[in-house]
Amino acid sequence: MRSIWKGALTFGLVNVPVKVYSATEDHDVPLHQVHHEDGGRIRYQRICEIDGEPVEYADIDRAYVDDGQTIVLTKDDLASLPTEKSREIDVVEFVPSDQVDLLTLDKAYYLEPDSKSPKAYVLLRKTLEQTDRTAIVRFTLRQKTRLAALRVRGDVLVLQTLLWADEVREAAFPALDEDVKISTKELEMSAALVESYSSDFDPEEFVDEYQKELRTLIDAKIEAGEGFDAASTFGDEREAEKGGEVIDLMEALRASVERTKAARKGSAAADAEDTADDGDADEEKPTRKKAAPKNAAPKKAAPKKPAAKKASTRKKAG
């Protein structure tokens, strides 16, 4: 990893030199806009609306526009602001960790000790752990003053930016003010359903299914030779010969996706029906069936479970 910021954590007379690293990364498949007929990339230009001419990025400044007036702020103007020169992460206060609203948490960063001796870093980390406190800090990153929560994750200090109070919308929904009656039996059934889904959270068990299927689709198109070749002639006979192969491959891919969806629906329907039956029993504890393997064909449900049978029917590939 490459550090994106370097400075020091400060509270009182204590100074902890640190390097800042982005703690997360995006693994989405990168997609570009292209012309559907020939695969040519679509490019955008920065055009001045007054003279209609393209403008280089180096010649672009920022501005505040209000009531017909445009106030231009040059790079020198922004650099002159005091916060831009700060290289300190100032601790404002230490608060109980449970007082930090998860809704306000934003971008996360790792802090690495940046001194010959990491003693001050380790001392702060252990102090936060033992007191179950989170440090609320202020710092400047990319020309913006930010509020953040400094907390412990394993052996590393994590800096997680916070939304400002006025950036969190109020949940003002009229339906929340209605007086809703919930019976004891309904609560018991709901608790039984929760219990049937109870487990220990392991993030490694979850994957981005959309990105996975998107990569499968792209690989299938590459295997079928569906990519555009800028040097070839549009409408080449070789592309026409591959047309049948592409259709067959895509049909197989669609059928695979539909089969997986049907298996999930069948499993979900069976789980819901079994949970409802178990919830009516006085002594039996509701259990949760294991989901069918992702790539396995869905099993036919027993006649007495029409919902599962219907869900397991595979749709015709489109």
C-alpha positions in Angstrom: 0.0 0.0 0.0 1.1 3.6 -0.6 0.4 6.2 2.0 -1.9 9.1 1.0 -1.1 11.4 3.9 1.5 12.0 6.5 1.3 13.9 9.8 0.8 13.4 13.5 -1.8 12.5 16.0 -1.9 15.1 18.8 -3.7 15.2 22.2 -2.4 17.4 25.0 1.4 17.3 24.8 1.4 13.8 23.2 2.5 13.7 19.6 2.2 10.4 17.6 3.7 10.6 14.0 1.6 8.5 11.6 1.2 7.6 7.9 -2.4 7.3 6.5 -3.5 4.6 4.1 -6.8 3.9 2.5 -8.3 0.9 4.3 -10.7 -0.2 1.6 -10.6 -0.7 -2.2 -13.1 -1.1 -5.0 -13.1 -4.4 -6.9 -15.9 -3.7 -9.3 -15.3 -4.7 -12.9 -14.3 -1.4 -14.7 -16.7 -0.6 -17.6 -16.3 2.1 -20.3 -18.9 3.8 -22.5 -18.5 2.7 -26.2 -20.2 3.1 -29.5 -22.3 -0.1 -29.9 -21.7 -0.4 -33.6 -17.9 -0.5 -33.6 -16.7 -0.5 -30.0 -15.1 2.9 -30.2 -14.6 4.6 -26.8 -16.7 7.6 -26.0 -14.6 10.5 -24.8 -15.8 13.7 -23.1 -14.3 17.2 -23.4 -14.5 20.1 -21.0 -16.2 22.9 -23.0 -16.5 26.5 -21.9 -20.1 27.5 -22.3 -19.1 31.1 -23.2 -16.7 30.7 -26.1 -17.5 27.0 -26.9 -13.8 26.0 -26.8 -12.3 23.0 -25.0 -10.4 23.8 -21.8 -7.4 22.0 -20.4 -7.7 20.7 -16.9 -4.8 22.8 -15.7 -6.8 26.0 -16.8 -9.8 25.1 -14.7 -10.5 26.9 -11.4 -13.4 26.4 -8.9 -16.1 29.0 -8.3 -19.1 29.8 -6.1 -22.2 30.8 -8.1 -25.0 32.6 -6.4 -27.7 35.0 -7.5 -26.2 35.4 -11.0 -22.7 36.1 -9.7 -19.7 33.9 -10.2 -16.9 34.1 -7.6 -13.8 32.4 -8.9 -11.5 30.7 -6.4 -8.1 30.0 -7.8 -5.7 27.3 -6.6 -3.7 29.9 -4.8 -6.8 31.1 -3.0 -7.6 27.6 -1.8 -3.9 27.0 -0.8 -3.9 30.1 1.3 -6.6 28.7 3.7 -5.1 27.9 7.1 -6.6 24.3 7.3 -4.8 23.4 4.0 -1.4 23.7 5.7 -2.3 21.6 8.8 -0.6 18.2 9.1 -2.1 17.3 12.4 -4.9 15.0 13.5 -6.2 16.8 16.6 -8.0 14.8 19.2 -11.1 16.8 20.3 -12.5 14.4 22.9 -12.7 10.8 24.0 -16.2 9.4 24.0 -17.8 6.0 24.9 -17.6 3.8 21.7 -21.3 3.1 21.7 -22.1 6.8 21.4 -20.8 6.9 17.8 -23.7 6.4 15.5 -22.9 3.8 12.8 -25.0 5.9 10.3 -22.4 8.7 10.5 -19.4 6.5 9.6 -17.8 7.1 6.2 -14.4 6.4 4.6 -11.9 4.3 6.6 -8.1 4.8 6.8 -5.3 2.8 8.5 -2.8 4.7 10.6 0.8 3.3 10.6 3.3 4.5 13.2 5.9 6.7 11.6 8.7 7.0 14.1 11.8 5.1 15.3 9.9 3.9 18.3 6.1 3.0 18.1 5.7 3.3 21.9 3.4 6.3 21.8 1.3 4.6 19.1 0.9 1.4 21.1 0.2 3.3 24.3 -2.7 5.2 22.6 -4.0 1.9 21.1 -4.0 0.1 24.4 -5.5 3.0 26.2 -8.5 3.1 23.8 -9.0 -0.6 24.2 -8.9 -0.7 28.0 -11.2 2.3 28.4 -13.6 1.3 25.6 -13.3 4.8 24.2 -13.3 6.3 20.7 -11.3 9.5 20.0 -13.2 12.1 18.0 -10.6 14.0 15.9 -10.4 16.8 13.4 -8.0 16.9 10.4 -7.6 18.2 6.9 -7.5 16.0 3.8 -7.7 17.1 0.2 -8.6 20.7 1.0 -11.5 19.7 3.3 -11.7 19.8 7.1 -13.0 16.5 8.3 -14.4 15.1 11.5 -13.4 11.5 12.3 -13.5 8.6 14.8 -10.2 7.1 15.9 -10.7 3.5 17.0 -8.9 0.2 17.3 -9.1 -2.7 14.9 -6.9 -5.6 16.0 -3.3 -4.1 16.3 -3.9 -1.0 14.1 -5.5 2.3 14.7 -8.3 3.1 12.3 -9.4 6.6 11.3 -12.9 6.7 10.0 -14.3 9.9 8.8 -17.7 11.0 10.1 -20.6 12.8 8.3 -21.3 16.2 9.8 -24.6 16.4 11.8 -26.4 18.4 9.2 -25.5 15.8 6.5 -27.7 13.1 8.1 -31.3 13.4 7.1 -34.1 13.1 9.6 -36.3 10.0 9.2 -39.6 12.0 9.2 -42.1 9.4 8.0 -45.7 9.8 9.1 -46.2 6.0 9.2 -43.7 5.8 12.1 -46.2 7.9 14.3 -49.0 5.4 13.9 -50.0 3.3 16.9 -49.4 -0.3 15.8 -50.5 -3.2 17.9 -48.2 -6.3 18.0 -49.5 -9.4 19.7 -47.4 -11.7 21.9 -47.8 -14.5 19.4 -46.6 -12.4 16.6 -43.5 -11.5 18.6 -42.8 -15.1 19.4 -43.2 -16.1 15.8 -40.9 -13.3 14.7 -38.3 -14.3 17.3 -38.5 -17.9 16.2 -37.8 -16.8 12.6 -34.8 -14.7 13.8 -33.5 -17.7 15.7 -33.7 -20.0 12.7 -31.5 -17.5 10.8 -29.1 -16.9 13.7 -25.4 -17.4 13.0 -21.9 -15.9 13.6 -21.1 -13.3 11.0 -18.2 -14.2 8.7 -17.7 -11.6 5.9 -15.6 -14.1 3.9 -18.8 -16.2 3.2 -20.3 -13.3 1.2 -19.4 -12.3 -2.3 -20.7 -9.7 -4.8 -22.8 -12.0 -7.0 -23.4 -9.3 -9.6 -19.7 -8.7 -10.1 -19.1 -12.4 -10.2 -21.8 -13.0 -12.9 -20.6 -9.9 -14.8 -17.0 -11.3 -14.9 -18.5 -14.7 -16.1 -20.4 -12.9 -18.8 -17.3 -11.0 -20.0 -15.1 -14.2 -20.0 -17.8 -16.0 -22.0 -17.8 -13.2 -24.6 -14.0 -13.3 -24.7 -14.0 -17.1 -25.2 -16.6 -16.7 -28.0 -14.3 -14.1 -29.8 -17.0 -11.4 -29.5 -14.5 -8.6 -28.8 -14.0 -5.8 -31.4 -10.8 -5.7 -33.3 -10.0 -2.1 -34.3 -7.8 -3.4 -37.2 -10.5 -5.7 -38.7 -13.2 -4.7 -41.2 -16.6 -4.2 -39.7 -18.9 -7.0 -40.9 -16.1 -9.5 -41.5 -17.3 -12.9 -42.5 -15.3 -14.5 -39.7 -17.6 -12.7 -37.2 -20.7 -14.1 -39.0 -19.3 -17.6 -38.7 -18.9 -17.2 -34.9 -22.5 -16.0 -34.5 -24.0 -19.4 -33.8 -21.3 -20.2 -31.2 -22.0 -16.9 -29.4 -25.8 -17.6 -29.2 -25.3 -21.1 -27.9 -22.8 -20.0 -25.3 -25.0 -17.2 -24.1 -28.1 -19.5 -23.9 -26.1 -21.8 -21.7 -25.0 -19.0 -19.5 -28.5 -17.6 -19.1 -29.8 -21.1 -18.4 -27.1 -21.5 -15.7 -28.1 -18.2 -14.1 -31.8 -19.1 -14.1 -31.1 -22.5 -12.6 -29.2 -20.8 -9.7 -32.0 -18.3 -9.1 -34.6 -21.1 -9.1 -32.6 -23.1 -6.6 -32.4 -20.2 -4.3 -36.2 -19.5 -4.5 -37.0 -23.1 -3.9 -34.8 -23.2 -0.8 -36.2 -20.0 0.5 -39.8 -21.1 0.1 -39.1 -24.4 1.8 -37.3 -22.6 4.7 -40.2 -20.2 5.2 -42.8 -23.0 5.2 -40.9 -25.2 7.7 -40.2 -22.3 10.0 -44.0 -21.4 10.1 -44.9 -25.0 10.9 -42.2 -25.2 13.7 -43.3 -21.9 15.1 -46.8 -23.4 16.0 -45.3 -26.2 18.0 -44.9 -25.6 21.7 -41.8 -27.7 22.4 -40.0 -28.0 19.1 -37.2 -25.4 18.3 -37.4 -24.1 14.7 -34.5 -25.1 12.6 -33.1 -23.8 9.4 -32.4 -26.0 6.4 -29.1 -25.7 4.6 -29.4 -23.9 1.3 -28.8 -26.0 -1.8 -25.3 -25.8 -3.3 -24.9 -22.8 -5.6 -24.3 -24.8 -8.8 -26.6 -27.8 -8.1 -29.9 -28.2 -9.9 -32.9 -27.6 -7.7 -34.6 -30.6 -6.2 -38.3 -31.3 -6.8 -40.4 -30.4 -3.8 -42.8 -32.9 -2.3 -46.5 -32.5 -3.5 -47.5 -31.1 -0.1 -45.2 -28.1 -0.7 -46.6 -26.5 -3.9 -44.6 -23.2 -3.2 -41.3 -25.0 -3.4 -42.3 -27.0 -6.5 -43.3 -23.8 -8.3 -40.1 -22.0 -7.4 -38.0 -24.9 -8.6 -39.4 -24.8 -12.1 -36.7 -23.4 -14.4 -37.7 -20.5 -16.6 -37.1 -20.8 -20.3 -33.8 -19.1 -21.2 -34.4 -15.7 -22.8 
